[in-house]
Amino acid sequence: MSMRKAFGRGFDSRRLHHIFCFLFLMLAVSAAAQDQVFTIFEGSHKTTIPLQTIEGVPFVKIADLQLPLGFQMNSVVGNQNLSITAGKHTVILSANRALVSVDQKLVSLNKPVFLVQGAWLVPLDFIPKVLKNVSEKKFLWLESSRSLMLGDVQANQVTLKYASEKQYSRLVFQAINPISFVTQVEGNALIVIPQSDDFSPGFQNAAFEDGVLQGVTVETRGNRKIFKIETGTEFASYRTFEMKEPPRYVIDLYRKGSGTEQPEPSITVPPPQTQTVPPTLLPSPMATKKVIVIDPGHGGTETGAKGPGGTLEKDVTISIARKLKGMIEGTGTRAILTRDGDQVVPLDDRTSRANNNKADLFISIHANATIRGKARGAETYFLSTQATDDEARNIAAVENNAIGLDHAPAVQEDLKLILWDMAQTEYLTESSRLAEMIQQELNKELNISNRGIKQAPFRVLTGATMPAVLVEVGFINNAEEEKMMADAEYQTKIAAAIFRSIQKFENQDQEATKPTASGQ
C-alpha cells in the first residue's frame, strides 16, 4: 500500500502525528503501573477508581466517572471528539488537546486529553476545572488526598502539624472524626498505622531538618495507608497520647541528651501520670504565653452601623475591645487588637493577624442592626457555610460587604473550600462551645433575653486556625440599646462578660485535654 493510499488525498502530517501519539500512548499506558487510585465518597458509599499513569502524570478514564456523576457521553466527528451532557451543560473534548469547551467557553487543562484503545483519559484537574462546574451534586475535590466528596459527606481528612522544641519534636495527626492509631518501631522509622481506612490523607510527604526527625511519608501497604516517620541521628525515644475536639494523635520524639533516653530494646517513654498537657497543640507542652486576638469590627472610613443618636459601631467596638484587652492582660495572657486606632483593616488581614501570632482564640466584636428597630439583645456566632436563618444570613452579608466585597453569596464557594480544607473546620466544636459560654455570660451580665448562638458565613472568621467567634453585643439602631452601648460602664460589663467566658472556656479545655497515656 502506498503512502498516498494510507493517508488519503496527499500526505497528511497531522494524521501521522496522531498515529505516532496513539502508538506511544499505548506503550506508555501498558507500561504504567495502575496502583494509584482516587476515591469518591457519596452518602455511605465509597468507590475506588484506578488511575492510569502517563509519563508520571495520573489520568482517569471518563467512563469511570459517568455513573457517580450521572452524565451522558457521545462520540462525535470521527470519534476524535467526545461530547458530555450533564443537565443543561455541554462539554466537548478533543483527542490530544488540552483545551476543553464547557458551554462554549474554553477551559485549559494541565495536560492534553487522550483517546487510547477507545478509552478517553483526562488529567485529574479535569475534575475541579470542568466536572465541578457542570455537576448538579454538591461537589468537593480534595487534591492532596485525591478524593471527591459528593453530596453531604464530610471528608475525614488526616492532617499533619509539627513543632520543634529544644528537647523534642512534636507531630500531631489531626482528623475530623476520631481514628485510632497504633505506632510501632521499624528499623530507623516509626510506623503509624490507622485502625480504620475511612479517611483520606490531607498531606503527602513532609521533610524536616531538626536532627530528631527527617520526614513523614504516606505509604500504601496492601489496601491500607500508613504514615512512616523517618527518625534522625538525634532521635532517642518517643511517647504518644490522644486528644479530643478535634481528634488528635500526638507523637513526641525526644532528642538525645534530653534525659528521656530509655534502655534497649524499648524506645517508648510513657508520659508521667501527673503530667498535664495544655489545650493548645502547638507549640508544645512547654510553658508558653497564651495569645488572644480581639478584633474590633470596622474602623476608619468603614464606620459600620449607626444608631439613631449618631453612635457609630466602630467606636463602640474599639472601646469594648480595649477594655477586654486590659482584663485579659491582667492575667498574664497576651492580648492583641487587630486595630488599635481608627483605621481600615481588611477582613482577611484580621484573621491573618491571629494566625501569624499563633493565637489561641479569636474574638470579633460588632454591634448589630436590623430593619426591625425593636430588636434587642446580644448574639454570638461561629462559622458555617449555611446561615442559621435569614436574619443571620443578612447580618453576615452586611459584615462581609464591609470592605470591598460585592455581596455575601459571592464568597460561598471560597468559604466551602476553606471549611473543608483544614481551616476552621478543625475548631468548629470548640468555637461552638466558646460561643455558647459568651452568650450565656452576656445574657446574665446584661439581663437580656437569650437570642441564642447562631452560625453564618462570616468572612472575618474564615481561615482562622483557632477557635473563633463573632459577637454582636447589641442592636445599635435600637435607641435604648444605643444609649447603653455608648456608656462606658455598660461597655465594661460587656467586656467583663466576654472575659469570664474566656476564663471558663480555658479552664474547661484544660480539664478536657488531660491525656490518657499510652506507651507503645
DOLUMSE-747998 format. One record per residue (C-alpha): residue number from 0; residue in three letters; x, z, y. Coordinates in steps of 0.05 Angstrom, whole numbers. Each point is the difference from the previous one (the first is absolute). Layout:
<rs>
  resi  resn      c1      c3      c2
   NUM   ALA       X       Z       Y
...
</rs>
This chain:
<rs>
  resi  resn      c1      c3      c2
     0   MET       0       0       0
     1   SER      27     -19      68
     2   MET       9      48      58
     3   ARG     -54     -40      37
     4   LYS     -51       8     -56
     5   ALA      16      74      -6
     6   PHE     -15      14      73
     7   GLY     -52     -53      17
     8   ARG       9     -44      60
     9   GLY      72       8      19
    10   PHE      46      59      -6
    11   ASP     -33      65      25
    12   SER      53      53      13
    13   ARG     -53      53      12
    14   ARG     -29      -8     -70
    15   LEU      70       2     -30
    16   HIS      12      65      39
    17   HIS     -64      29     -28
    18   ILE      20     -18     -71
    19   PHE      68      33       9
    20   CYS     -34      62      30
    21   PHE     -48       2     -58
    22   LEU      56      -4     -52
    23   PHE      40      52      37
    24   LEU     -59      48       4
    25   MET     -15      -7     -74
    26   LEU      71      21     -15
    27   ALA       0      55      51
    28   VAL     -67      30     -22
    29   SER      16      -5     -75
    30   ALA      66      35      12
    31   ALA     -28      54      44
    32   ALA     -18      67     -29
    33   GLN     -73      19       7
    34   ASP      10      75      -1
    35   GLN     -21       7      73
    36   VAL     -73      16      13
    37   PHE     -47      19      55
    38   THR     -62      43      -8
    39   ILE     -71      -7      25
    40   PHE     -42      63       8
    41   GLU     -76      -6       7
    42   GLY     -46      58     -13
    43   SER      22      33     -65
    44   HIS      33     -64     -25
    45   LYS      73     -18       3
    46   THR      24     -70     -15
    47   THR      74     -18     -10
    48   ILE      18     -71      16
    49   PRO      68     -31     -21
    50   LEU      44     -33      52
    51   GLN      43     -62      -8
    52   THR      69       3      30
    53   ILE      28     -64      32
    54   GLU      70       4      29
    55   GLY      -7      76       3
    56   VAL     -66      -3      38
    57   PRO     -65      26     -33
    58   PHE     -59     -47      -4
    59   VAL     -70      11     -27
    60   LYS     -49     -48     -33
    61   ILE     -60     -12      45
    62   ALA     -44      -3     -62
    63   ASP      17      73     -16
    64   LEU     -29      20      68
    65   GLN     -64     -40      -7
    66   LEU     -41      50     -40
    67   PRO      15      64      38
    68   LEU      -8     -34      68
    69   GLY     -58     -45     -19
    70   PHE      20     -67      30
    71   GLN      -9     -72     -25
    72   MET      57     -51     -12
    73   ASN      -3     -76       0
    74   SER      56     -50      -5
    75   VAL      -2     -56      52
    76   VAL      39     -63      19
    77   GLY      36     -18     -64
    78   ASN       5      72     -23
    79   GLN      56      13      51
    80   ASN     -46      42      43
    81   LEU     -44      59     -16
    82   SER     -63      22      36
    83   ILE     -21      73      -2
    84   THR     -70      20      21
    85   ALA     -14      74      16
    86   GLY     -68      11      31
    87   LYS      -1     -41      64
    88   HIS      76      -8       0
    89   THR      40     -60     -24
    90   VAL      74       1     -18
    91   ILE      40     -63     -14
    92   LEU      69       3     -34
    93   SER      48     -57     -12
    94   ALA      54      -1     -54
    95   ASN      71      12      25
    96   ARG     -24      20      70
    97   ALA       5      68      33
    98   LEU     -57     -16      49
    99   VAL     -71      19     -21
   100   SER     -64     -20      35
   101   VAL     -48      59      10
   102   ASP     -65     -23      31
   103   GLN      39     -58      31
   104   LYS      53      46      29
   105   LEU      71      -4     -27
   106   VAL      33      62     -30
   107   SER      74       0     -16
   108   LEU      24      33     -65
   109   ASN      70      25     -15
   110   LYS       8     -49     -57
   111   PRO     -35     -65     -21
   112   VAL     -60      -3     -47
   113   PHE      18     -30     -68
   114   LEU     -39     -36     -53
   115   VAL      33       9     -67
   116   GLN     -31     -25     -65
   117   GLY     -69       1      31
   118   ALA       7      71      27
   119   TRP       1      14      75
   120   LEU      52      51      20
   121   VAL       2      34      68
   122   PRO      49      50      31
   123   LEU     -26      71       7
   124   ASP      -9      -5      76
   125   PHE     -58     -48     -16
   126   ILE     -39      63     -17
   127   PRO       2      36      68
   128   LYS       6     -64      43
   129   VAL     -55     -41     -33
   130   LEU     -43      36     -50
   131   LYS     -10      62      43
   132   ASN     -30     -44      55
   133   VAL     -51     -33     -46
   134   SER     -18      56     -48
   135   GLU     -68      33       7
   136   LYS      26      64     -32
   137   LYS      36      58      33
   138   PHE      72     -22      -7
   139   LEU      66      38       3
   140   TRP      67     -30     -21
   141   LEU      58      48     -11
   142   GLU      63     -41       2
   143   SER      48      55     -20
   144   SER     -36      13     -66
   145   ARG     -30     -69      -9
   146   SER     -70      29      -6
   147   LEU     -66     -28      23
   148   MET     -57      48      16
   149   LEU     -70     -29      -1
   150   GLY     -61      38      22
   151   ASP       0      75      13
   152   VAL      62      16     -40
   153   GLN      51      49      25
   154   ALA      71     -20     -16
   155   ASN      36      57     -34
   156   GLN      67     -18      29
   157   VAL      62      41     -15
   158   THR      46       1      61
   159   LEU      69      29       8
   160   LYS      27      47      53
   161   TYR      71      25       7
   162   ALA      39      53      38
   163   SER      73      20      -4
   164   GLU      23      71      13
   165   LYS      68      35      -4
   166   GLN     -11      28     -70
   167   TYR     -47     -51     -30
   168   SER     -40     -63       6
   169   ARG     -76      -1      -7
   170   LEU     -43     -55     -29
   171   VAL     -75       2       5
   172   PHE     -46     -44     -41
   173   GLN     -66       1      35
   174   ALA     -66     -28     -25
   175   ILE     -72      -5      24
   176   ASN     -29      26     -65
   177   PRO      36      52     -44
   178   ILE      50     -26     -51
   179   SER      41      43     -47
   180   PHE      74     -15      -7
   181   VAL      54      18     -51
   182   THR      74      -3      19
   183   GLN      55      -7     -52
   184   VAL      75     -12       2
   185   GLU      28     -67     -23
   186   GLY      75      -6       9
   187   ASN      15       3      75
   188   ALA     -72     -10      18
   189   LEU     -66      37       2
   190   ILE     -60     -36     -28
   191   VAL     -66      18      32
   192   ILE     -57     -19     -46
   193   PRO     -72      -3      28
   194   GLN     -49      26     -52
   195   SER     -51     -52      21
   196   ASP       3     -75      13
   197   ASP     -58       1      48
   198   PHE      43      -9      63
   199   SER      41     -51      37
   200   PRO      70      13      28
   201   GLY       1      -2      76
   202   PHE      74     -16       1
   203   GLN      49     -41     -42
   204   ASN      73      21       6
   205   ALA      34      49      47
   206   ALA      75      11       9
   207   PHE      32      64      26
   208   GLU      71      20      19
   209   ASP       1      76       4
   210   GLY      44      12     -62
   211   VAL     -55      37     -38
   212   LEU     -46     -60      -5
   213   GLN      16     -73      -8
   214   GLY     -67     -33      -7
   215   VAL     -71      -1     -28
   216   THR     -27     -60     -37
   217   VAL     -67     -18     -30
   218   GLU       7     -24     -72
   219   THR     -47     -23     -55
   220   ARG       9      27     -69
   221   GLY     -50     -27     -49
   222   ASN     -65       0      38
   223   ARG      18      60      43
   224   LYS      33       3      68
   225   ILE      53      54      10
   226   PHE      44      22      57
   227   LYS      75       3     -12
   228   ILE      42      45      45
   229   GLU      74     -17       0
   230   THR      40      62      17
   231   GLY      66       0      36
   232   THR      67      35     -12
   233   GLU     -21      61      41
   234   PHE     -62      13     -43
   235   ALA      -1      67     -35
   236   SER     -71      18     -21
   237   TYR     -73      -9      17
   238   ARG     -68      34       3
   239   THR     -71     -26       4
   240   PHE     -67      27      25
   241   GLU     -68     -27      19
   242   MET     -41       5      64
   243   LYS     -72     -17      16
   244   GLU     -41     -33      56
   245   PRO      28     -51      -3
   246   PRO      28       1     -72
   247   ARG      76       3       2
   248   TYR      54       6     -53
   249   VAL      64      27      31
   250   ILE      70      -5     -29
   251   ASP      58      37      32
   252   LEU      69     -26     -21
   253   TYR      53      52      14
   254   ARG      70     -14      24
   255   LYS      64      26     -34
   256   GLY      25      63      33
   257   SER     -69      20      24
   258   GLY      -2      59     -49
   259   THR     -54     -32     -42
   260   GLU      41     -29     -57
   261   GLN     -24      16     -69
   262   PRO      42       3     -64
   263   GLU      -5     -58     -48
   264   PRO     -41     -28     -32
   265   SER     -56      20      47
   266   ILE       0     -29      69
   267   THR     -67      28      21
   268   VAL      -8      52      54
   269   PRO     -66      37      -7
   270   PRO     -25      21      69
   271   PRO       0      76      12
   272   GLN     -69      30      -8
   273   THR       5      34      67
   274   GLN      18     -63      38
   275   THR     -53     -31      45
   276   VAL       1     -71      25
   277   PRO     -27     -16      69
   278   PRO     -57     -50       4
   279   THR      42     -56      31
   280   LEU      37     -41     -51
   281   LEU      52     -30      47
   282   PRO      46      28      20
   283   SER       8      46     -59
   284   PRO      -9      75     -11
   285   MET      56      16      48
   286   ALA     -24      42      59
   287   THR     -22     -52      51
   288   LYS     -39       5      64
   289   LYS     -71     -27      -4
   290   VAL     -21     -54      48
   291   ILE     -70     -12      26
   292   VAL     -16     -59      44
   293   ILE     -57       7      50
   294   ASP     -30     -63      28
   295   PRO     -38       7      66
   296   GLY     -47     -59       0
   297   HIS       6     -55      53
   298   GLY      44       7      63
   299   GLY      22     -40      61
   300   THR     -46     -57      18
   301   GLU     -37      11     -66
   302   THR     -42      59      24
   303   GLY     -47       5     -60
   304   ALA     -71      24       9
   305   LYS     -25      26      67
   306   GLY     -50      56      12
   307   PRO     -57      -3      50
   308   GLY      39      48      44
   309   GLY      63     -44      -1
   310   THR      39      38     -53
   311   LEU      47     -47     -38
   312   GLU      12       4     -75
   313   LYS      75     -11       9
   314   ASP       5      62      44
   315   VAL     -38      44     -49
   316   THR      40     -22     -60
   317   ILE      68      11      31
   318   SER     -20      69      25
   319   ILE     -24      22     -69
   320   ALA      61     -31     -34
   321   ARG      48      38      45
   322   LYS     -35      65     -15
   323   LEU       1     -14     -75
   324   LYS      74     -18       4
   325   GLY      16      67      31
   326   MET     -37      38     -54
   327   ILE      34     -39     -56
   328   GLU      70       9      28
   329   GLY     -13      74       6
   330   THR       3       3     -77
   331   GLY      67     -35      -4
   332   THR     -30     -67     -19
   333   ARG      21     -61      40
   334   ALA     -56     -35      37
   335   ILE       6     -70      29
   336   LEU     -48     -34      48
   337   THR      -9     -76      -6
   338   ARG      -5       0      75
   339   ASP      24      56      45
   340   GLY     -29     -29      64
   341   ASP     -50     -50      27
   342   GLN      27     -64     -32
   343   VAL     -26     -55     -46
   344   VAL      22       6     -72
   345   PRO     -21     -55     -49
   346   LEU     -40      25     -59
   347   ASP      50     -22     -53
   348   ASP      57      33      38
   349   ARG     -35      67      -4
   350   THR       0      -1     -76
   351   SER      71     -27      -1
   352   ARG      24      60      40
   353   ALA     -29      46     -53
   354   ASN      32     -40     -57
   355   ASN      67      -5      36
   356   ASN       2      76      10
   357   LYS     -20      12     -73
   358   ALA     -60      40      23
   359   ASP     -38      45     -48
   360   LEU     -66      -9      37
   361   PHE     -28     -50      50
   362   ILE     -59      22      44
   363   SER     -31     -48      50
   364   ILE     -44      32      54
   365   HIS     -57     -37      34
   366   ALA     -65      12      39
   367   ASN     -62     -34     -26
   368   ALA     -52     -41      37
   369   THR     -66     -31     -22
   370   ILE     -58     -37      30
   371   ARG     -42      60     -22
   372   GLY      16      46      58
   373   LYS     -28      61     -35
   374   ALA      50      -2     -57
   375   ARG      47      60      -2
   376   GLY      51      33     -45
   377   ALA      66     -15     -33
   378   GLU      15     -49     -56
   379   THR      62      -7     -43
   380   TYR      20     -65     -34
   381   PHE      48     -23     -53
   382   LEU      17     -72     -17
   383   SER     -42     -48     -41
   384   THR     -12     -75       0
   385   GLN     -75      14      -1
   386   ALA     -33      42      54
   387   THR     -45      58     -20
   388   ASP     -56     -27      43
   389   ASP     -15     -47      58
   390   GLU      18      52      52
   391   ALA      68      13     -33
   392   ARG      11     -76      -2
   393   ASN     -15      -7      74
   394   ILE      46      58      19
   395   ALA      57     -31     -40
   396   ALA     -14     -67      34
   397   VAL       6      32      69
   398   GLU      64      37     -17
   399   ASN      31     -62     -35
   400   ASN     -14     -41      62
   401   ALA      38      49      44
   402   ILE      63     -41       6
   403   GLY       1     -74     -13
   404   LEU     -45      -5     -61
   405   ASP     -56     -51       4
   406   HIS     -51      34     -45
   407   ALA      -2      49     -58
   408   PRO     -19     -49     -56
   409   ALA      63     -40      14
   410   VAL      43      56     -27
   411   GLN     -40      10     -64
   412   GLU      45     -42     -45
   413   ASP      63      32      30
   414   LEU     -30      68     -13
   415   LYS     -15     -17     -72
   416   LEU      71     -23     -13
   417   ILE      28      62      32
   418   LEU     -46      46     -38
   419   TRP      15     -32     -67
   420   ASP      75      -8      13
   421   MET      31      70       1
   422   ALA     -22      25      67
   423   GLN     -58      46      16
   424   THR     -30      -7     -70
   425   GLU      52      49     -25
   426   TYR     -26      54      47
   427   LEU     -75     -12       3
   428   THR     -15      63     -41
   429   GLU      44      43      45
   430   SER     -27     -34      63
   431   SER     -71      14     -23
   432   ARG      17      73     -12
   433   LEU      33       8      68
   434   ALA     -59     -34      34
   435   GLU     -49      48     -34
   436   MET      40      60      24
   437   ILE       4     -25      71
   438   GLN     -74     -15       2
   439   GLN     -17      69     -27
   440   GLU      44      35      51
   441   LEU     -27     -41      58
   442   ASN     -72      16     -21
   443   LYS      16      73      -3
   444   GLU      42       5      64
   445   LEU     -45     -43      44
   446   ASN     -65      25     -31
   447   ILE     -27     -70     -10
   448   SER     -41     -34     -55
   449   ASN      39     -31     -57
   450   ARG       6     -76       9
   451   GLY      43      -3     -63
   452   ILE      63     -38     -17
   453   LYS      -4     -75      -2
   454   GLN      41     -61     -18
   455   ALA      13     -62      41
   456   PRO      53     -55       7
   457   PHE      40      30      58
   458   ARG      61     -43      15
   459   VAL      39      60      25
   460   LEU      -3      32     -69
   461   THR      23     -60     -40
   462   GLY      69       1     -30
   463   ALA       8      75      10
   464   THR      45      27     -55
   465   MET     -28      71       4
   466   PRO     -69      32       4
   467   ALA     -33     -28      63
   468   VAL     -66      14      35
   469   LEU     -34     -19      65
   470   VAL     -40      54      37
   471   GLU     -56     -17      49
   472   VAL      -4      67      35
   473   GLY     -67     -13      34
   474   PHE     -44     -50      37
   475   ILE      29     -10      69
   476   ASN     -60     -41      23
   477   ASN     -44      61     -13
   478   ALA       1      34      68
   479   GLU      -2      70     -31
   480   GLU      57     -13     -47
   481   GLU      40     -37      53
   482   LYS      -2      62      44
   483   MET      25      43     -58
   484   MET      55     -49     -21
   485   ALA      27      -1      72
   486   ASP       7      76      -3
   487   ALA      70      25     -19
   488   GLU     -27      60     -39
   489   TYR     -45     -45     -42
   490   GLN      59     -47     -13
   491   THR      40      61     -24
   492   LYS     -57      16     -49
   493   ILE       3     -71     -28
   494   ALA      76       3      -7
   495   ALA      -5      69     -34
   496   ALA     -51     -26     -50
   497   ILE      45     -58     -19
   498   PHE      60      46      -3
   499   ARG     -35      48     -48
   500   SER     -20     -59     -44
   501   ILE      73     -22      -4
   502   GLN      21      69     -22
   503   LYS     -54       4     -53
   504   PHE      17     -69     -25
   505   GLU      74      16      -7
   506   ASN     -13      67     -35
   507   GLN     -48     -33     -49
   508   ASP      47     -57     -12
   509   GLN      58      47     -16
   510   GLU     -43      35     -52
   511   ALA     -24     -65     -31
   512   THR      70     -31      -6
   513   LYS      36      56     -37
   514   PRO      31     -40     -58
   515   THR     -11      12     -73
   516   ALA      70      -3     -30
   517   SER      14     -50     -55
   518   GLY      70      -5     -29
   519   GLN      14     -63     -40
</rs>
